[in-house]
Amino acid sequence: MKITEGVKKYRSIITIVLALIGIVIMAYYDYCDTTCSYLKGDIFGIDIKFVGIAYMVVIIAFAVFRQTPVVRVLLAAGVGVEVHLYAFQVQNNGYCPFCLAFSVMLLLSFIINYEVPSAWRGNRSRMWLYFLGEVDFPMFKINKLPLLIFSLLGYLTILFTFSGSVTPVYGQTTGGVIPSLGTGQYKIVMFADYFCPPCRRIDTKAEPLLKELLNSGKVKIEFVDVPFHRATPIYAKYYLYAANADSGADNILRVRKTLFDAAQVKHIQKEDALIIYLNEQKILWKAMDEKSIFTKLSAIIKDNNIKSTPTCLIRYSAKEVKIFVDDIEIWNGLNALKAHISAGKR
């Protein structure tokens, strides 16, 4: 009883704290510090991460002024939204830990603000209608309004406005050859997004090791740009253009470093600005039909079920393929391949 009374007493403060945690989670997800998971969605063209942040800000505003009825309505609508987003992740077999953590904050806030509906005492037959609780708006002379209504409204709103995807793809066409380095029996495929911080970290850290593996004459390397960020297709295009101008290993690795810098240091998102930067860095490029290669990149991304970056696929043989996710795992995987080659194993 004392715990319940304490929760009620500090309900607004707890709600504010949980909402702030939700904002931090979404901000951290946007920064993408460990791996960049591809669970993308928007509402009316607005990234759902920013919608989530704005939603929590609104909850904080009403909680500060102790407008509990409005907070309950917002949280009930949020529960309806989360039902659809959960279903979307299950249906696509792609789960976003940040999104799930955010939903936990929302559900905890809902529980903190929940009260057993008085309508249950009057008519038990309507328990199903009030199982999420009720809300009163005396100023509008509205009493015992089921929160289930707002949950359904939230669900229907997200159902008809949410546009999401799990596996990123480029525009489709046919033909084209994906640039590669080396011709060895072992194959490395590096999946990355230029706007993904851990992708840049492993790209920089692994460059000497990749060169060493190439020099062994036993390794073939492909780089697959995964279009998580909306500007990534532009970067992928100029990577292909640069590889078309000079497909040597030193140039390819230098081009990728330059593109990572353009994305994360210069924060370039427009094609004109990227061209200027590449010219300043003396990166040569030769235009080609990049769309023909984008089709193959999309197929590789889909076939390997790539849902986060950085991801590295190492094929030892037709029957032995290992996949590593995040920069630490990839580093260990590449070193394991180096040891395998050095030991002369087959």
C-alpha positions as CSV (number, residue, x, y, z in Angstrom):
1,M,0.0,0.0,0.0
2,K,2.8,2.4,0.9
3,I,4.5,1.6,-2.4
4,T,1.3,2.4,-4.3
5,E,0.9,5.6,-2.4
6,G,4.5,6.6,-3.1
7,V,4.1,5.9,-6.8
8,K,1.0,8.1,-6.9
9,K,2.7,10.9,-5.0
10,Y,5.7,11.0,-7.3
11,R,3.8,9.8,-10.5
12,S,4.6,13.0,-12.5
13,I,8.3,12.9,-11.6
14,I,8.7,9.3,-12.4
15,T,6.9,9.8,-15.7
16,I,9.2,12.7,-16.6
17,V,12.3,10.6,-15.8
18,L,11.1,7.7,-17.9
19,A,10.3,10.1,-20.8
20,L,13.8,11.6,-20.5
21,I,15.3,8.1,-20.7
22,G,13.2,7.4,-23.8
23,I,14.6,10.6,-25.4
24,V,18.1,9.5,-24.6
25,I,17.5,6.1,-26.1
26,M,16.3,7.6,-29.3
27,A,19.1,10.1,-29.4
28,Y,21.6,7.3,-28.9
29,Y,20.0,5.2,-31.6
30,D,20.2,8.2,-34.0
31,Y,24.0,8.4,-33.2
32,C,24.4,4.7,-33.7
33,D,27.4,4.1,-31.5
34,T,27.8,0.3,-31.7
35,T,26.1,-1.1,-34.8
36,C,23.7,0.6,-37.1
37,S,20.6,-1.5,-37.3
38,Y,18.4,-1.3,-40.3
39,L,14.9,-0.9,-39.0
40,K,13.8,2.2,-40.7
41,G,10.4,4.0,-40.6
42,D,8.8,7.3,-40.9
43,I,5.4,9.0,-40.4
44,F,4.5,11.5,-43.1
45,G,8.1,11.4,-44.1
46,I,9.4,12.2,-40.6
47,D,11.9,9.7,-39.2
48,I,10.1,7.8,-36.4
49,K,13.0,8.4,-34.1
50,F,12.3,12.1,-34.1
51,V,8.6,11.4,-33.8
52,G,9.4,9.4,-30.7
53,I,11.5,12.2,-29.2
54,A,8.8,14.8,-29.9
55,Y,6.2,12.5,-28.3
56,M,8.2,12.2,-25.1
57,V,8.7,15.9,-25.0
58,V,5.0,16.5,-25.1
59,I,4.5,13.9,-22.3
60,I,7.1,15.7,-20.2
61,A,5.3,19.1,-20.8
62,F,2.0,17.8,-19.6
63,A,3.5,15.9,-16.7
64,V,5.3,19.0,-15.5
65,F,2.0,20.7,-15.2
66,R,0.4,17.6,-13.6
67,Q,-2.1,17.1,-16.4
68,T,-2.5,13.4,-15.6
69,P,-5.6,12.8,-17.7
70,V,-3.8,14.1,-20.9
71,V,-0.7,12.1,-20.0
72,R,-2.9,9.0,-19.7
73,V,-4.5,9.6,-23.1
74,L,-1.0,10.1,-24.7
75,L,0.3,7.0,-23.1
76,A,-2.7,4.9,-24.1
77,A,-2.3,6.1,-27.7
78,G,1.4,5.2,-27.5
79,V,0.5,1.7,-26.4
80,G,-1.6,1.3,-29.5
81,V,1.3,2.6,-31.7
82,E,3.7,0.1,-30.0
83,V,1.4,-2.8,-30.7
84,H,1.7,-2.1,-34.4
85,L,5.5,-1.5,-34.3
86,Y,5.9,-4.8,-32.3
87,A,3.9,-6.6,-35.0
88,F,6.0,-5.0,-37.7
89,Q,9.2,-6.2,-36.2
90,V,7.9,-9.7,-35.7
91,Q,6.5,-9.9,-39.2
92,N,9.8,-8.8,-40.7
93,N,12.0,-10.8,-38.2
94,G,14.0,-7.7,-37.5
95,Y,14.3,-6.3,-34.0
96,C,15.6,-2.9,-33.0
97,P,16.9,-3.0,-29.4
98,F,16.7,0.8,-29.1
99,C,13.0,0.7,-30.2
100,L,12.2,-2.1,-27.8
101,A,13.9,-0.2,-24.9
102,F,12.0,2.9,-25.8
103,S,8.7,1.0,-25.7
104,V,9.6,-0.4,-22.3
105,M,9.9,3.2,-21.0
106,L,6.5,4.0,-22.5
107,L,4.9,0.9,-21.0
108,L,6.4,1.6,-17.6
109,S,5.0,5.2,-17.8
110,F,1.6,3.8,-18.7
111,I,1.7,1.4,-15.7
112,I,2.8,4.2,-13.4
113,N,-0.2,6.3,-14.4
114,Y,-2.7,3.4,-14.4
115,E,-5.6,3.3,-12.0
116,V,-8.2,0.7,-11.7
117,P,-11.3,2.1,-13.5
118,S,-14.3,3.0,-11.4
119,A,-16.5,1.7,-14.2
120,W,-15.6,-1.8,-13.2
121,R,-17.4,-1.4,-9.9
122,G,-20.6,-0.4,-11.7
123,N,-20.8,-3.0,-14.5
124,R,-18.5,-6.0,-14.6
125,S,-19.7,-6.9,-18.1
126,R,-17.8,-4.0,-19.5
127,M,-14.5,-4.9,-18.0
128,W,-13.0,-5.6,-21.4
129,L,-13.8,-2.0,-22.5
130,Y,-12.0,-0.5,-19.5
131,F,-9.1,-2.9,-19.0
132,L,-6.7,-0.1,-20.0
133,G,-8.3,2.3,-17.6
134,E,-10.5,5.4,-18.0
135,V,-10.0,9.1,-18.0
136,D,-12.2,12.0,-16.9
137,F,-12.3,15.5,-18.5
138,P,-14.6,17.5,-16.2
139,M,-14.1,20.7,-18.2
140,F,-15.8,19.0,-21.1
141,K,-18.2,17.1,-18.9
142,I,-16.8,13.8,-20.0
143,N,-16.4,11.1,-17.4
144,K,-15.3,7.5,-17.5
145,L,-14.0,7.6,-21.1
146,P,-12.3,4.3,-21.9
147,L,-8.6,4.6,-22.7
148,L,-9.0,1.7,-25.1
149,I,-10.5,4.2,-27.5
150,F,-7.2,6.2,-27.6
151,S,-5.2,3.0,-28.0
152,L,-7.2,2.1,-31.0
153,L,-6.8,5.6,-32.4
154,G,-3.1,5.3,-31.9
155,Y,-3.0,1.9,-33.6
156,L,-5.1,3.0,-36.6
157,T,-3.0,6.2,-37.0
158,I,0.3,4.4,-37.1
159,L,-1.3,1.7,-39.3
160,F,-2.2,4.2,-42.0
161,T,0.7,6.6,-41.7
162,F,3.8,4.5,-40.9
163,S,6.1,3.5,-43.7
164,G,8.8,1.1,-42.6
165,S,11.4,-1.3,-44.0
166,V,14.0,-3.7,-42.6
167,T,16.2,-4.7,-45.5
168,P,17.7,-1.7,-47.4
169,V,17.7,-1.8,-51.2
170,Y,18.8,0.3,-54.1
171,G,16.9,1.0,-57.3
172,Q,16.5,-2.1,-59.4
173,T,18.0,-2.7,-62.9
174,T,20.2,-5.4,-64.4
175,G,23.9,-6.0,-65.2
176,G,27.0,-4.6,-63.7
177,V,30.1,-5.9,-61.9
178,I,30.8,-5.2,-58.2
179,P,34.3,-3.9,-57.7
180,S,36.6,-6.2,-55.8
181,L,40.2,-6.5,-54.6
182,G,42.3,-9.6,-55.0
183,T,41.4,-13.0,-56.4
184,G,42.1,-15.4,-53.6
185,Q,40.1,-18.4,-52.4
186,Y,38.9,-16.7,-49.3
187,K,36.3,-14.0,-49.7
188,I,35.6,-11.0,-47.4
189,V,32.5,-8.9,-47.9
190,M,32.4,-5.7,-45.8
191,F,28.9,-4.3,-45.4
192,A,29.0,-0.6,-44.2
193,D,27.2,2.7,-44.3
194,Y,29.4,5.8,-44.6
195,F,27.2,7.6,-42.0
196,C,27.7,4.8,-39.4
197,P,30.3,5.6,-36.8
198,P,31.4,2.0,-36.0
199,C,31.7,1.4,-39.7
200,R,34.3,4.2,-39.9
201,R,36.1,2.9,-36.9
202,I,36.6,-0.6,-38.3
203,D,37.4,0.8,-41.8
204,T,40.3,2.8,-40.3
205,K,41.4,0.1,-37.9
206,A,41.3,-2.8,-40.4
207,E,42.9,-1.1,-43.4
208,P,46.5,-2.3,-42.6
209,L,45.1,-5.8,-41.9
210,L,43.1,-5.9,-45.1
211,K,46.2,-4.9,-47.1
212,E,48.2,-7.6,-45.4
213,L,45.5,-10.2,-46.3
214,L,45.5,-9.0,-49.9
215,N,49.3,-9.3,-50.1
216,S,49.0,-12.9,-49.1
217,G,47.4,-13.5,-52.5
218,K,44.7,-15.7,-51.0
219,V,41.9,-13.2,-50.3
220,K,39.3,-11.4,-52.3
221,I,37.6,-8.4,-50.8
222,E,34.3,-6.7,-51.7
223,F,32.8,-3.6,-50.2
224,V,29.0,-3.3,-50.1
225,D,27.5,0.0,-49.2
226,V,24.3,-0.5,-47.3
227,P,21.9,2.4,-47.8
228,F,20.7,3.0,-44.2
229,H,21.1,6.8,-44.5
230,R,19.2,8.6,-47.2
231,A,22.4,10.1,-48.6
232,T,24.2,6.7,-48.8
233,P,23.2,6.0,-52.4
234,I,24.9,9.2,-53.5
235,Y,28.1,8.1,-51.7
236,A,27.8,4.6,-53.1
237,K,27.5,6.0,-56.6
238,Y,30.8,8.0,-56.3
239,Y,32.5,5.0,-54.7
240,L,31.7,3.1,-57.9
241,Y,32.7,6.0,-60.0
242,A,36.1,6.2,-58.3
243,A,36.6,2.4,-58.6
244,N,35.8,2.7,-62.2
245,A,38.5,5.3,-62.6
246,D,41.1,3.3,-60.6
247,S,40.3,-0.1,-59.2
248,G,43.7,-0.5,-57.4
249,A,43.6,-1.5,-53.7
250,D,45.4,1.7,-52.5
251,N,43.0,3.9,-54.4
252,I,39.9,2.0,-53.3
253,L,40.9,2.1,-49.6
254,R,41.7,5.8,-49.9
255,V,38.4,6.6,-51.6
256,R,36.5,4.8,-48.8
257,K,38.4,6.8,-46.1
258,T,37.6,10.0,-47.9
259,L,33.9,9.2,-48.2
260,F,33.7,8.3,-44.5
261,D,35.3,11.6,-43.7
262,A,32.9,13.4,-46.0
263,A,29.9,11.8,-44.2
264,Q,31.0,12.0,-40.6
265,V,33.5,14.9,-40.4
266,K,32.2,17.2,-43.1
267,H,28.6,16.1,-42.8
268,I,28.0,16.3,-46.5
269,Q,24.6,15.1,-47.8
270,K,24.2,16.9,-51.1
271,E,25.7,15.5,-54.3
272,D,27.1,18.9,-55.4
273,A,28.9,19.3,-52.1
274,L,30.3,15.8,-52.3
275,I,31.7,16.3,-55.8
276,I,33.5,19.5,-54.6
277,Y,35.0,17.7,-51.6
278,L,36.1,14.7,-53.8
279,N,37.8,17.1,-56.2
280,E,39.5,18.9,-53.3
281,Q,40.8,15.6,-52.1
282,K,42.0,14.8,-55.6
283,I,39.8,11.7,-55.9
284,L,39.5,10.7,-59.5
285,W,36.2,9.4,-60.7
286,K,34.7,8.3,-64.0
287,A,30.9,8.2,-64.4
288,M,29.2,4.9,-65.3
289,D,25.9,3.2,-65.1
290,E,25.9,2.6,-61.4
291,K,22.3,1.4,-61.3
292,S,23.3,-1.8,-63.0
293,I,25.5,-2.5,-60.0
294,F,23.0,-1.3,-57.4
295,T,20.8,-4.3,-58.3
296,K,23.5,-6.8,-57.4
297,L,24.3,-4.9,-54.2
298,S,20.6,-5.1,-53.2
299,A,20.6,-8.8,-53.9
300,I,23.7,-9.4,-51.7
301,I,22.2,-7.3,-48.9
302,K,18.9,-9.2,-49.1
303,D,20.4,-12.7,-49.5
304,N,22.7,-12.3,-46.5
305,N,19.9,-10.7,-44.4
306,I,22.0,-7.7,-43.5
307,K,20.1,-5.6,-40.9
308,S,22.9,-3.8,-39.2
309,T,26.3,-2.3,-40.0
310,P,29.2,-2.9,-39.8
311,T,28.8,-6.5,-40.8
312,C,31.5,-8.7,-42.3
313,L,31.0,-11.9,-44.2
314,I,34.1,-14.2,-44.5
315,R,33.7,-17.2,-46.8
316,Y,36.3,-19.9,-46.1
317,S,34.7,-22.3,-48.5
318,A,31.3,-22.9,-50.1
319,K,30.2,-24.7,-47.0
320,E,31.9,-22.5,-44.4
321,V,30.7,-18.9,-44.1
322,K,31.1,-16.8,-41.0
323,I,29.3,-13.5,-40.3
324,F,30.5,-11.0,-37.8
325,V,28.6,-7.9,-36.6
326,D,30.1,-4.8,-34.9
327,D,33.6,-3.5,-35.2
328,I,35.0,-5.7,-32.4
329,E,33.7,-8.9,-33.7
330,I,34.8,-8.0,-37.2
331,W,38.3,-7.2,-36.0
332,N,38.5,-10.6,-34.3
333,G,37.1,-12.4,-37.3
334,L,39.7,-10.8,-39.7
335,N,42.5,-11.7,-37.4
336,A,41.2,-15.3,-37.2
337,L,41.3,-15.4,-41.0
338,K,44.9,-14.1,-40.9
339,A,45.9,-16.8,-38.4
340,H,44.1,-19.5,-40.5
341,I,46.0,-18.4,-43.6
342,S,49.3,-18.1,-41.8
343,A,48.9,-21.7,-40.4
344,G,48.5,-22.9,-44.0
345,K,45.1,-24.5,-43.3
346,R,42.6,-25.2,-46.1
